[in-house]
Each structure stands twice: as structure tokens, then as C-alpha cells.
Amino acid sequence: MFLGLCSFSHLVLRFEAFRKLLGHHGLASSKFLWCLCLLAVMSLPRQVWTLPYKIGVVGPWACDSLFSKALPEVAARLAIDRINRDPSFDLSYSFEYVILNEDCQTSRALSSFISHHQMASGFIGPTNPGYCEAASLLGNSWDKGIFSWSCVNYELDNKNSYPTFSRILPSPIRVLVTVMKYFQWAHAGVISSDEDIWVHTANRVASALRSHGLPVGVVMTTGQDSQSIRKALQRIHQADRIRIIIMCMHSALIGGETQMHLLECAHDLKMTDGTYVFVPYDALLYSLPYKHTPYQVLRNNPKLREAYDAVLTITVESQEKTFYQAFAEAAVRGEIPEKLEFDQVSPLFGTIYNSIYFIAKAMNNAMKENGQAGAASLVQHSRNMQFYGFNQLIRTDSNGNGISEYVILDTNWKEWELHSTYTVDMETELLRFGGTPIHFPGGRPPRADAKCWFAEGKICHGGIDPAFAMMVCLTLLIALLSINGFAYFIRRRINKIQLIKGPNRILLTLEDVTFINPHFGSKRGSRASVSFQITSEVQSGRSPRLSFSSGSLTPATYENSNIAIYEGDWVWLKKLPPGDFGDVKSIKSSASDVFEMMKDLRHENINPLLGFFYDSGMFAIVTEFCSRGSLEDILTNQDVKLDWMFKSSLLLDLIKGMKYLHHREFVHGRLKSRNCVVDGRFVLKVTDYGFNDILEMLRLSEEESSVEELLWTAPELLRVPRGSRLGSFAGDVYSFAIIMQEVMVRGTPFCMMDLPAQEIINRLKKPPPVYRPVVPPEHAPPECLQLMKQCWAEAAEQRPTFDEIFNQFKTFNKGKKTNIIDSMLRMLEQYSSNLEDLIRERTEELEIEKQKTEKLLTQMLPPSVAESLKKGCTVEPEGFDLVTLYFSDIVGFTTISAMSEPIEVVDLLNDLYTLFDAIIGSHDVYKELQANQEAHMETTVQEKSMESEYLS
């Protein structure tokens, strides 16, 4: 190209000199000059004035010797030379090529392909199907066409997802499926050599066949050693109903040693006796010569020749000339170096040649159509194309799919030449008989599979008789139902026994529980001096309200107590209304399912059911005893300080408990603040769930509820007879909203309305207006007030579920957990962090007070005595030989005091004592103050016997 441009520049300079010469003679003419210029340009070679289009030929040319036998550089040069000389191409581009080596490891091959981005305008390849999808996506991103002859991936046929990908030949899977459909061979096995490129090919072939609904039983990989090959073949032999074995490896006819050893081993294992058909996959990618072409590898290896009788070779049909004949003619014309022997060249040579010609034809169509040579435009203009390639007719349909013909080649164990048996017409996807039948070992082909495998829209039964299959299914269904029925009967019997016996029994009697009266001992049943006192009524259904009092564990009966000890723990008994319960068996048969369902409920915020007490004509629900009482008790107890964190924690516990119940399809129906109990850890638990279900199952009539009890009931249930007993999921949400009001204001429902309960119920039943409690905004955050209003909406369907309530409540706390124990721990942590400063402050104060005390002690006692007392020593009496006593009186002190104010007397004495202390402070004396009728003070001076100092 550079040389062409230089020639063109030289011509322009020559023309300019010629123009000046003509100008001197007066012969210059603009038309004459332009004609000369046009003739000069047209006389140049086309490569001088066209843009280059470089084609990258991608393949494992350096790491695979059999692929390198395709001579990609020779094939590319031959195709480019013929294209550039072909006058039928009206192009604005001149073609060039570059050979791009593909690593034999897939991961490195993809990496090297990315590095080839700037080296080519379009690519032929990749050869490795392992990264065809990735390469196609990259090509789309780069706007460079990907023209492949080896990509198996059926996903690439989606033109919307891969607009810059095109196949040179028909999809190999389409060809295989067409042949398999003709012979009705559905069950396939795939075996590959251990090279990375063939392993990925095998996996893609299996995946593509399965996408057509065909069962691929085994996908195996083998090396060249006989042990590995034998193991792979035995695995295929053990698989069920495999008819066709696809060999993904180099063909033995072009030097593939792995395939040669594989067929020899299959012959030894009696697998070439007609049970299986072996198909070389790589022959689908090129035109294998067969007309008057003997293969020495078959001639020199009798075992391979016998084994090859079980091989059907499917390859691209050649036209008038075989590959070897076309190669020899090119060598004679000097287009190929004569030193190359055609029988040493892989037929893949022709596929590379055809691929380059394919791109040139597509570009020629695109330039004629719209003058654009983009990747997508090239792929689009590769439709309805037909040209004669190296030695084949290359054709595509209106969708750009290849429809070149294939041929099925066969041999027998006596010959070492291949002959045509069937032609595979990919335009109609039908087989045409070629005149020579296939010679199958044993005289017959492998057994055919069911036709349904190849019928679209049908589920194939795999050859099993439908009537027989239906009979087997019906028999299995009857057997399964019988087993389930028997298991259900046994389970019912076991459950009935477990109701009254065993550690998991549900029905409890007086032998299982010990009743205690409201004045009882510690929670574990031991006697103690301090106990709780239950202030709630014994016979009521309310949870106990507790306060401290002294008492002891005293006997009680089921008639006067709702509290008992069961297995060492306190329990609470919710007594059912009186009724005719009958015997134990009748109760078990009518309500055992409900009992089991209730006992299986386990959640942190659900008060667990421990069983049902049934004895002496009384029936009661037994649950855990919660020492803090009910939520109503806590709200009415003004001694319990509740900030919003505590309140929100209690509400969140209630939400989680109700959410769990509703997930188990349990409607509470009696949700009130008194039916929410709080344990010793301030964890709220929902109780009295299932009470209405039990009443229905036992056909008991509950006593008429008081008007106050209906304040938690949803309006739509108040309007229905016995609606408060039925309950609903939306009704539980309404009850929760009323509890929210109780918690926010720490008052009873509708406490701020100042109306009797009956009037409130009447207004709830008959809106408008909608009657609801009014909660001042300072009692709760705005979002909580809004949630409460949503929960008591008049229309039940407008109320949120507890899942939605839970999600909203979490957003109120910004995802943080509101737990009372966590709050207490935070308070303790804050207290501990401030404790050090507090200790330091108190220590300093103590030190100051200590110094003051020591100073006062020194002033009041002799120094020696004071020091001994500070050290904790005993002060022994001392005697002195010489002691001086000084006595002083305040003259007229009584008169002065009578005439002065008290504060003046204090100031006088303070000044006098301060002066006196200053005088005696310089002497070793002991001061003693005494007050008689007349105020006076005296000082005792103790002189040391051997020194002239005073002792104080």
C-alpha cells in the first residue's frame, strides 16, 4: 500500500511537470488535463486507491500440529490473491490477512484474542468453541465481524444477541440432528480427546443436542493410553440405549492417533459389531476427499480398517473436484509452492479459503447495497449468498444460515477407500439416497429409537408403551395412597397414645400438676421468705398482676387457683367455660388436631402451650407463667417507667408474635392488652391464641362478653352476630391498633373520649362518622401515629398485614433492633464509662476530707497522740515531772454576749481563738477549752523532763 501511494505521488509530480510544459506552448486545457488525470488514476493497481480490510485467521496453528497442517497462511494468501484479482468484486477495499495464533488452553486463548483487537478488521474463528460466545460479544463491542466454521454454541444463532456473528458452514449440530432423525438414533454418547479445544467441543455438542430434546447419556474425555480409552468406552457401553457415538478429536484419516487407538480398542471390546455407530465430528468442518482417494492408514492397519466399518463419516460435499485435485491445480498454476504435497495438507485448508471468500462476497454485497462495511452490515448481507469455493459450493439461506450439502461416507472392512451413500440436503434437512447402501457390521443398523424424540412439541416416553406406563403409574399411585393411609392411621394411633402418655403428652391431670394459692413461694417451687402476690382474680381469664409480699407455698385446689406447678415450673391455667366434655376419648377425637397444632407453635413472642388440663370435670389451657403480668398490668402500674424505647420494644414483640401466628394461618380473634403477657426479661408474648377454635371444636358456649371487652373488636365484626368469636386476620390488625393506642397514652381503649363503653360500641357499629381514639401527637412519633391509623382503617382490606406492619416498624428505627435488654445493657455501659470519673471525683473529695479530719485531730489532741491514733496504735498514758498550766478568762463575756447579736458573739470568739492559736502555735503546748458559768479557756503546758521544750 505504501509503495502504491509512492507511485501515485510520483505520477502526480510527473503530471504537474507535463502540465507546465503544455502551458508554455499554450496548449493547456482544463478538460484535457482532467482526462489525463483520470486515465492515470485508473491505470493504477486497485490496491493503490482502495482502503485495506485485514482479515485475522484465528486458530491453534502453533500448538497443534494437525491444525497447522491446514496451512492457514498459504490458504489465506491464495484466497486474498484471487479476490484482489477477481474483476467481479466492485469494492472500495483491498483485502489483507494476518495469521493469529490461538493458545490451546481456552483461558489463555481468550486473553490472546482480546489482544488481537487492533490487528484485524474482522476475524475468521475462533477455532475453540469454548470462548465463541465471549468472542462474539467482543466482536459486537468492537464492531468487527466474527465468521466461524467451528463454533457449536446454539445460542449464537440468535441474531439479536449476536448481530456480528455468522457461520461459514451449516451448524454441525443441525447436520448431526438431520442424520440422527433419518435413522431414528436419539440416544447419543460423546467422547473427546484430552486437548482443551476438543473437551470444550464435546461439552458444547452435548449441550446443543440436549437443546433439541435428544438424550445425551455420557460425555467422556480420554487420553491416548489404552487404559483411559478402555475406561471411557466401557462407561459408554454401560450406559443405557446409546446408539451413536460422536468422536470429538482429530480424524484418524488425517493423522489423529487418539481416534485410531479409540477405534482399535472399540474393536477389541466388540463395540464395532453394529451395536453402535461412530461419527468423527471434525469431518463436519471440512470436505474430506473420497473420490478415488485411498487412505494408507486403512490399508496398513487391518484392525482399524475392520473397526472403520462401524464409522459413518459426514463431511462437506465436494463438487467436480476433490480437495486434493483443487490443491494440485493451484500448485500447477504457481499459486501454491510446488514443494507442498497435497496429501500432507489437512482439508481444513479449503475451509479457511472459503471463509475468506465468504467475507469478501458479503462485503461486495454490502458495498453495492448501501456502501457500508460495518460488522452487522456484513452479517446481514451474507444472506441468500452462493459462490463456488475452493472445491465446494457455499450457500446460505434468507436467514444467513449455511445450506451447503453434506455427504455420508462409508467403507467396509475389505476396502481402504470411502464411498458416498447419502447426500444431506441442508436446505430441506432431508437425506437423498446416493445409490450405494451403508454397510453396517452385522448387516443391520443400530436399533432405532422412538419417533417422538424428533417430534416437536411432544414429550417422549423413551419407547415405553403408554398403556403399560399408565398401568405402572396407577399401580404406584394406589400403593402410595395405601401406604399413606396406613401411615396416617398409625400416626393417629400414636398421637392418641401420646395425648395422655409419654413425655410429650398433651392432656394433663391432677397427677401432673400441683396447684398453689395466690400466696406462693419461689418460681421453682422452693420455699422462700419473699414471693410474689397475685392480685388478679383467680377465676378470671386475665393474666396475673404481681406485687411483692411475704408468703409461703401453701396447698390449693383447682377450684380456687389458676396457678400450678408443672415439672417444677410455674404454669398458668386458662379455664374454659363449664360444659359437658364427656370422656377423654371424645375430647381426643374432636379436638386433638387443634391441640397438636397449638402445641407445635414455637416462637419467642408466643406464650407456648404446655398442654390441656382435664380432670374432675374442668378443662383448662396450660401455658407458661409470666412473672411480669399482662401488658395491661404494666401500663396501669405507674411505678413502671416506660419511655418510647420500652414501648416500641413491646409493640415490636407483639408484631412479631402476631406475624408468626398469621403465617401459621392462625387467627387470634381475642387480641387485647390483657392477652399479651410479659416475662421476667420484659419480652412480650401473645397468649390465648386458639381459644375460639377450642370453643368451636368442643362446642362450648362462652359467657356473654362485657361491653368493655368489645372495645378491641373490629367494627365489621361487631356488626356480625358472634363476630367477636369468629375473628379475622384484618380484625387482629384492628385490635393491634387499639393496643398501640393503649401503649402510647398508657390508658384504656378510648380513654380520652369520655364516653361510656356502650355508646362507643354503638358509634363503632354505625358510621359515619368513623369513630376512633384521638392520640395527641406528643405521645408517639408521627410515623407510628400514621401506622396506627392505617391499622384501624374502616375498610378491612385497606389495613396492612403484619408483614407490612413489621417492615414499616423496622424503618421507624432505621433497621436497629429495639430490645429492652439491649437498652439496659447500653445504660449499664454508659454508667460504667462514667463510673471512673465519678470514682476519681469522690476520691479527691475523700482526700480533702481526710486532710481536714487529720488537721482537726491534730488541733484537738497532742501531736504524738494524734499520730498514734492515725496509725491505729494504742495510746499509752505518760507521766511528766514538770507541767505548767495557764488559765485565762474573758472578762465580762456574759455582759458582752447579752448586748451583742449572736453573729457578733461568734465573730468575737472566732477572732479571739484565732489569735490565741497563733500564739500557742509556736510553742509545744496542749490547748483545752472549757466553759463554765463564765466563759474561759485554759492551756496546759507540758515541759519535757530533759529538754526545755513543751509537750502538747
Secondary structure, DSSP 8 states (H G I E B T S, - for coil): -HHHHHHHHHHHHHHHHHHHHHHHTT---HHHHHHHHHHHHHTS-HHHHSEEEEEEEEE-TTT-HHHHTT-HHHHHHHHHHHHHH-TT---SEEEEEEEEE--SSHHHHHHHHHHTGGG-SEEE--S-GGGHHHHHHHHHHHT--EEESS---GGGG-TTT-TTEEESS--HHHHHHHHHHHHT---EEEEEESSHHHHHHHHHHHHHHHHTT--EEEEEEE-SSHHHHHHHHHHHHHSSS--EEEEES--GGGT-HHHHHHHHHHHHTTTTTTT-EEEESGGGGS----TT-B-HHHHH-HHHHHHGGGB-EEEE---SS-HHHHHHHHHHTTSS-TTS-GGGS-THHHHHHHHHHHHHHHHHHHHHHTS---HHHHHHTTTT-EEE-SSSEEEB-TTS-B---EEEEE--TT-SB-EEEEEEETTTTEEEE-SS----GGGS------GGGGSTT----TT--HHHHHHHHHHHHHHHHHHHHHHHHHHHHHHHHHHHSSTT--EE-TTTEEEE-SB---TTS---S-EEEE-S-SSSSS---EEEE-----B--TTS-SEEEETTEEEEEEE--------HHHHHHHHHHHHHHHHT---TTB--EEEEEEETTEEEEEEE--TT-BHHHHHH-TTS---HHHHHHHHHHHHHHHHHHHHTT---S---GGGEEE-TT--EEE-STTHHHHHHHTT-------GGGGGGS-HHHHTSTTHHHH--HHHHHHHHHHHHHHHHHTS-TTTTS---HHHHHHHHHS-SS-------GGGS-HHHHHHHHHHT-SSGGGS--HHHHHHHHHHHTTT----HHHHHHHHHHHHHHHHHHHHHHHHHHHHHHHHHHHHHHHHHS-HHHHHHHHTT--------SEEEEEEEE-TTHHHHHHHS-HHHHHHHHHHHHHHHHHHHTTS--EEEEEESSSEEEEEEEEE-SSSS-EE-
